[in-house]
Amino acid sequence: MSCLPVVDVEYPLGYDAGTLGTSSGSPGVGQASTPEATSPNGNPAAGCPAATGVIRLNQRTPARVRVPVKDFAGNVYQDISGPGFVTRFHLRESAWSRDLLNLEADGVESGYAVFTLPGIRLPGLYMGSVAVDVNGEPGAHTRYWVEVTKSFRWRAREPLSIAEVRLELRDQCAGQNELLDRLKFTDEQVAWAIRKPVDEFNATGQPQTWYTAANFPGEWRAPWATGAVGYLLRVASIGDDRDGLSYQAGGVSIDDKNVSYVAKLSAALLEEWRNWMRMKKVEINVNSGWGSLGSDYGSGAW
C-alpha cells in the first residue's frame, strides 16, 4: 500500500490577491526586493505584506511548504542561496520550549525557501521561524504562525482553531461582510487573539502556569473562545474609531466612528473571560493545597 502524497502548501505574501517579489536585481541578505507582481492565487486572510504569515497544516499530514524570507517591511530577500548560506525552519510551541522541528531547506529560489515538513503529531497553534545563516552568522529571519488543525481520527488534545473563532465572529468569507466585501480580520489577528488569553492566564495570579496556544486544556475552550473574540473586537473598535469618518451623502448621514456597541461588547466579553480566569486560578491554587504528609510514627497520612 503506497503512502499518501505530500501536500503542497504555499503561503502567498501580501493582502487579498497576494504578491510575489519580482525585482530584477539580486540583493543579498540585508537588502530585499519590493513585492510588485500580483499572484492569481492569493490568500484573502494573509494580511499586510509585513504581517506574520499563518501556515495552515493538517494533523499528521506531511507537507511541502514554500515560504518567503522577508524583512520587517514585508520585502522578500532575493539572494539567499549559494556557498555559505544555510536556511532552516524552526517550529516550537512557545519561545521557551524546545524545537519540535529544525529542518534545512530543500532549496531556495528568488527569496522563497521550500521545506518538507513531516506530519505534526499534535494539533495546535505553533510558532515558526525561517532563519538564514551566512557563513555561520545570523543573516535574516522571518516569523510565522503555524496552525495544525485537528483530525478526529486521532485521540489528541483539541485546541481552539482559527476556523472556530471566525465562525463565532461571522467572518468566514467576504460575503458575510456585505459592507466591506472582504474578511474583517486577518489570519494573523485571529492567531494573535487565540494566544493572547493564554498569555494572560499564565501572567495572572498563582500558581504560575506555562501553557501555550497548543496545549491549553481543551475543557477550557468555551471561556478561551470568549477571551479571543473579546480581544478581536477590541482590535476592531480601535481600528474603526481611528479610521472612521462622519459624513453626509445623498441626504443620508453616516457616522463610521460610532463603534460604541463593538467596544462595549468587547469589554463585556473580556470581563467574562477574566472573571472565569480568576476563579480558575483560585480553584487550581486551592486544589494544589490538598495532599498528604507522612509520619515517622505510623503508615497513615494526615
C-alpha positions as CSV (number, residue, x, y, z in Angstrom):
1,M,0.0,0.0,0.0
2,S,1.5,3.3,-1.1
3,C,1.7,6.4,1.2
4,L,-0.4,9.5,0.7
5,P,1.3,12.2,-1.4
6,V,2.9,15.1,0.3
7,V,0.6,18.1,0.3
8,D,2.0,21.3,-1.3
9,V,1.3,24.5,0.8
10,E,2.4,27.9,-0.4
11,Y,2.0,30.9,1.9
12,P,1.3,33.8,-0.5
13,L,2.8,37.1,0.6
14,G,0.6,40.1,0.6
15,Y,-3.0,41.1,1.1
16,D,-6.1,39.9,-0.7
17,A,-4.7,38.7,-4.0
18,G,-1.2,38.0,-2.7
19,T,2.0,39.3,-4.1
20,L,5.3,37.9,-5.1
21,G,8.7,39.6,-5.2
22,T,9.8,40.1,-8.8
23,S,12.7,42.5,-8.5
24,S,15.2,42.0,-11.3
25,G,18.1,42.8,-9.0
26,S,19.9,40.3,-6.8
27,P,20.3,41.9,-3.4
28,G,22.0,39.9,-0.6
29,V,20.8,39.4,2.9
30,G,20.3,42.8,4.4
31,Q,18.7,44.0,1.1
32,A,15.3,43.0,-0.1
33,S,13.2,43.3,-3.2
34,T,9.9,45.1,-3.0
35,P,6.8,42.9,-3.9
36,E,5.5,44.1,-7.2
37,A,3.6,41.4,-9.1
38,T,0.2,40.1,-8.1
39,S,-0.3,36.3,-7.7
40,P,-3.6,34.9,-9.0
41,N,-3.8,32.5,-6.1
42,G,-3.9,34.9,-3.2
43,N,-4.9,34.4,0.4
44,P,-7.7,36.8,1.4
45,A,-6.8,36.3,5.0
46,A,-3.0,36.8,4.6
47,G,-2.8,40.3,6.0
48,C,-0.4,43.1,5.1
49,P,2.9,42.3,3.4
50,A,4.8,42.9,6.7
51,A,2.4,40.7,8.7
52,T,3.3,37.4,10.3
53,G,2.1,34.8,7.9
54,V,-0.1,31.8,9.0
55,I,0.8,28.4,7.6
56,R,-2.2,26.1,7.7
57,L,-1.4,22.4,8.0
58,N,-3.4,19.2,8.8
59,Q,-2.6,16.9,11.8
60,R,-0.2,14.1,10.9
61,T,-0.1,15.1,7.2
62,P,3.3,15.7,5.6
63,A,3.5,19.0,3.7
64,R,5.9,20.7,1.3
65,V,5.9,24.4,2.3
66,R,7.1,27.2,0.1
67,V,7.5,30.5,2.1
68,P,9.2,33.8,1.5
69,V,12.0,35.1,3.7
70,K,11.1,38.8,4.4
71,D,12.4,41.9,6.1
72,F,10.4,43.9,8.6
73,A,8.8,45.9,5.7
74,G,7.5,42.8,4.1
75,N,10.0,42.8,1.2
76,V,11.4,39.5,0.0
77,Y,15.1,38.8,0.2
78,Q,16.3,37.6,-3.2
79,D,19.8,36.2,-3.0
80,I,19.8,33.8,0.0
81,S,21.3,30.8,-1.8
82,G,24.8,29.8,-2.7
83,P,28.0,28.9,-0.8
84,G,27.9,29.9,2.9
85,F,24.1,30.3,3.0
86,V,22.1,27.9,5.2
87,T,18.3,28.3,5.5
88,R,16.5,26.4,8.3
89,F,12.9,26.1,9.5
90,H,12.3,26.0,13.3
91,L,9.0,25.1,15.0
92,R,8.1,25.5,18.7
93,E,5.1,25.6,21.0
94,S,6.5,28.8,22.6
95,A,9.6,30.9,22.8
96,W,10.8,29.0,25.9
97,S,10.1,25.4,24.6
98,R,12.5,23.2,22.6
99,D,12.4,22.9,18.8
100,L,9.8,20.4,17.6
101,L,11.2,20.8,14.1
102,N,14.6,22.0,12.9
103,L,14.9,21.4,9.2
104,E,17.2,22.6,6.4
105,A,15.5,23.9,3.3
106,D,15.2,21.6,0.3
107,G,16.0,24.5,-1.9
108,V,15.9,28.3,-2.1
109,E,14.9,30.4,-5.2
110,S,14.2,34.1,-5.5
111,G,13.8,34.5,-1.8
112,Y,11.4,31.6,-1.3
113,A,12.5,28.6,0.7
114,V,11.0,25.1,0.3
115,F,10.8,22.8,3.3
116,T,9.4,19.3,3.5
117,L,7.6,19.0,6.9
118,P,6.8,15.7,8.5
119,G,3.2,15.2,9.7
120,I,3.0,17.1,13.1
121,R,1.5,14.7,15.7
122,L,-0.4,17.1,17.9
123,P,-2.8,19.8,16.7
124,G,-2.4,23.4,17.9
125,L,-1.1,26.8,17.1
126,Y,2.7,26.9,17.0
127,M,5.5,29.4,16.4
128,G,7.6,29.0,13.3
129,S,10.7,30.8,12.1
130,V,12.7,30.7,8.8
131,A,16.3,31.6,9.6
132,V,19.2,32.3,7.2
133,D,22.8,32.0,8.3
134,V,25.6,33.4,6.3
135,N,29.0,31.7,6.9
136,G,27.8,30.7,10.4
137,E,26.4,34.1,11.3
138,P,22.7,35.1,11.5
139,G,21.7,36.9,8.3
140,A,17.9,37.1,8.3
141,H,14.8,35.5,9.8
142,T,11.0,35.6,9.2
143,R,8.4,34.5,11.8
144,Y,5.3,32.5,11.0
145,W,2.3,31.2,12.9
146,V,1.7,27.5,12.1
147,E,-1.7,26.1,12.7
148,V,-2.2,22.4,12.7
149,T,-5.9,21.5,12.5
150,K,-7.2,18.5,14.4
151,S,-8.2,15.3,12.8
152,F,-10.8,13.4,14.9
153,R,-9.4,10.1,13.8
154,W,-6.6,10.6,16.4
155,R,-7.2,10.9,20.1
156,A,-5.4,14.1,21.0
157,R,-6.0,17.5,22.6
158,E,-8.4,19.9,20.9
159,P,-7.1,23.4,20.9
160,L,-9.1,26.4,19.8
161,S,-8.8,26.9,16.0
162,I,-8.8,29.9,13.7
163,A,-11.9,28.5,11.9
164,E,-13.9,28.3,15.2
165,V,-13.1,31.8,16.1
166,R,-14.1,33.0,12.7
167,L,-17.4,31.1,13.0
168,E,-18.2,32.9,16.3
169,L,-17.4,36.2,14.7
170,R,-19.3,35.5,11.4
171,D,-16.1,36.3,9.5
172,Q,-15.7,33.1,7.4
173,C,-15.9,34.7,4.0
174,A,-16.1,38.0,2.3
175,G,-19.8,37.5,1.5
176,Q,-20.7,37.6,5.2
177,N,-19.4,41.2,5.4
178,E,-21.7,42.9,2.9
179,L,-20.5,46.4,3.5
180,L,-16.7,45.6,3.4
181,D,-16.9,42.7,0.9
182,R,-13.8,41.2,2.5
183,L,-12.8,39.5,5.7
184,K,-12.8,41.8,8.7
185,F,-9.9,40.0,10.4
186,T,-6.7,38.5,9.0
187,D,-5.4,35.1,10.0
188,E,-2.6,36.8,11.9
189,Q,-5.0,38.8,14.0
190,V,-7.1,35.7,14.8
191,A,-3.9,33.7,15.7
192,W,-2.8,36.5,18.0
193,A,-6.2,36.6,19.7
194,I,-6.1,32.9,20.3
195,R,-2.7,33.2,22.0
196,K,-3.5,36.4,24.0
197,P,-5.8,34.8,26.6
198,V,-3.3,32.0,27.2
199,D,-0.5,34.5,27.8
200,E,-2.8,36.4,30.2
201,F,-3.8,33.3,32.0
202,N,-0.1,32.5,32.6
203,A,0.7,36.0,33.8
204,T,-2.3,36.3,36.2
205,G,-2.2,35.2,39.9
206,Q,-1.0,32.0,41.3
207,P,0.0,29.3,40.7
208,Q,2.4,30.1,37.9
209,T,1.4,28.3,34.7
210,W,3.3,27.8,31.4
211,Y,0.5,26.9,28.9
212,T,0.8,27.6,25.2
213,A,-1.7,28.0,22.5
214,A,-1.1,24.4,21.6
215,N,-1.6,22.8,25.0
216,F,-4.1,25.0,26.8
217,P,-6.6,22.5,28.2
218,G,-9.4,21.6,25.8
219,E,-12.0,21.6,28.6
220,W,-11.5,25.4,28.9
221,R,-12.2,26.1,25.2
222,A,-15.5,27.9,25.8
223,P,-14.1,30.7,28.0
224,W,-10.9,30.7,25.9
225,A,-13.1,31.5,22.8
226,T,-14.8,34.2,24.7
227,G,-11.5,35.9,25.5
228,A,-10.2,35.5,21.9
229,V,-13.4,37.1,20.5
230,G,-13.2,39.9,23.1
231,Y,-9.7,40.8,22.1
232,L,-10.5,40.7,18.3
233,L,-13.5,43.0,18.9
234,R,-11.2,45.4,20.8
235,V,-8.9,45.5,17.8
236,A,-11.8,46.2,15.6
237,S,-13.2,49.0,17.8
238,I,-9.7,50.6,18.0
239,G,-9.2,50.5,14.2
240,D,-12.7,51.7,13.3
241,D,-12.6,54.5,15.8
242,R,-9.2,55.6,14.4
243,D,-10.1,55.3,10.7
244,G,-13.9,56.1,10.8
245,L,-15.4,59.2,9.3
246,S,-18.6,61.3,9.8
247,Y,-20.1,62.4,6.5
248,Q,-23.3,63.0,4.6
249,A,-24.1,61.6,1.2
250,G,-27.4,61.9,-0.7
251,G,-29.1,63.3,2.3
252,V,-28.0,60.4,4.5
253,S,-25.8,60.9,7.5
254,I,-23.1,58.3,8.0
255,D,-21.1,58.0,11.2
256,D,-18.3,55.4,10.9
257,K,-16.9,56.5,14.2
258,N,-19.9,55.2,16.2
259,V,-18.2,52.0,17.4
260,S,-19.6,52.2,20.9
261,Y,-21.5,48.9,20.6
262,V,-18.5,46.9,19.5
263,A,-16.3,48.5,22.2
264,K,-19.0,47.7,24.9
265,L,-19.4,44.1,23.6
266,S,-15.6,43.6,23.7
267,A,-15.4,44.9,27.3
268,A,-18.2,42.6,28.4
269,L,-16.6,39.5,26.8
270,L,-13.2,40.3,28.2
271,E,-14.7,40.9,31.7
272,E,-16.5,37.5,31.4
273,W,-13.2,35.8,30.4
274,R,-11.2,37.5,33.2
275,N,-13.8,36.6,35.9
276,W,-13.6,32.9,34.8
277,M,-9.8,33.1,34.7
278,R,-9.5,34.5,38.2
279,M,-11.9,31.8,39.6
280,K,-10.0,29.1,37.8
281,K,-6.6,30.3,39.2
282,V,-8.1,30.3,42.7
283,E,-9.5,26.8,42.1
284,I,-6.2,25.5,40.9
285,N,-4.4,27.1,43.9
286,V,-6.8,25.6,46.4
287,N,-6.7,22.1,44.8
288,S,-2.9,22.2,45.0
289,G,-3.1,22.7,48.7
290,W,-4.6,19.3,49.3
291,G,-2.2,16.4,49.8
292,S,-0.7,14.0,52.3
293,L,2.1,14.2,54.9
294,G,3.9,11.1,56.0
295,S,4.7,10.4,59.7
296,D,7.5,8.5,61.3
297,Y,5.0,7.1,63.8
298,G,2.6,5.4,61.5
299,S,1.8,4.4,58.0
300,G,-1.2,6.7,57.7
301,A,-1.4,10.2,56.3
302,W,-2.9,13.4,57.8
